Amino acid sequence: MHEDELLLLEIELFSQYVLTKKLNSGLAIGAFAESVNVSKGEISKIINKKKKSVSLHSFYNIAINSGDTIENVRDVVYTHRNLELKKNYKLEKRTNFGTFMRDNFEGENTFEKIQSKTGIDKQRLIDIYFNTGAPEPYEFLLIEKAVKKKPGEMMKEYIEKFPVKKGKE
């Protein structure tokens, strides 16, 4: 599958997941939105598949605040993605100075190591790290795995540190 097809499938699966959670809760859309700490408009867009991708904040908040686990939502939404780390990877060649800096000062989780272990495209990772890109939940899950964190562990910290501000509806 191409990336655009994968995104459409993820939007569909996440929509079904959220709709099921909402229906099982027995709550109206506004009350459900409040219970999971996601705006009513965002819930509506997710259910009606009016999103371009699955939002990290919505993914996390709906999973955790509806009493589910990150692992379960991951397995429901990302059935088609390979979320295993690369076993045989090679780091991009560096100059002597670059190697010295990596080995002595950068630590275990360098940009190159994360890129190599996760298989996330280099430009995509650059966009996430340095430009205006935001990580998709599956990318975040791969990065968590690469830095030896449990699913959702880093995600929780990130969501709490950088929450989405809900607008008035």
C-alpha positions, 0 to 999 in steps of 0.5 A: 500500500502507498502512504496515502492509502495507509492514511485513508485506512487509518482514518477509517479504522480510527473513526470506527474505533471512536464511534464504537467507544462513543456508542458503548459509552451511551453518551451524547457526542458533547458529553463523550468529547468532554469525557475523553478531553477532545473537542466535540468538533474534533470527535465529529470530524474523526467519526465523519472521516473529515481528518487528513490523518490520525492526530497524536493528541486525539489518539492518546486522549481518546484511548486513555480517557476512555479506559483503553490502552495505547497497545489496544488502539495501536492494534486496532488502527495500525493493523497494516503497519510494520511497527517492528524496529529494524534489526540490521541498520547502518548509521549514515557515515560521519566525518571524524568530528561527527563520529567523535561528537556522536560517540562522546557527547550525543548519547544513545538516542541520536537522530541517526539511530532513531531514523535507522532503527525506526525506518522513518524516512529521513526527511519526514524525521527532519520535518518532525524534529525541526520543521512544522511536522507533527508525529503520527501516532504510529511514528511516535510508537516506533520512536518510543520503541527505539528509545526503549520506552513502553507504548504510550510512556513518552506519548503521555509525557509529550501530550501533558507537556504540549496539550492541544487547546480546545476552542469554544464550540 
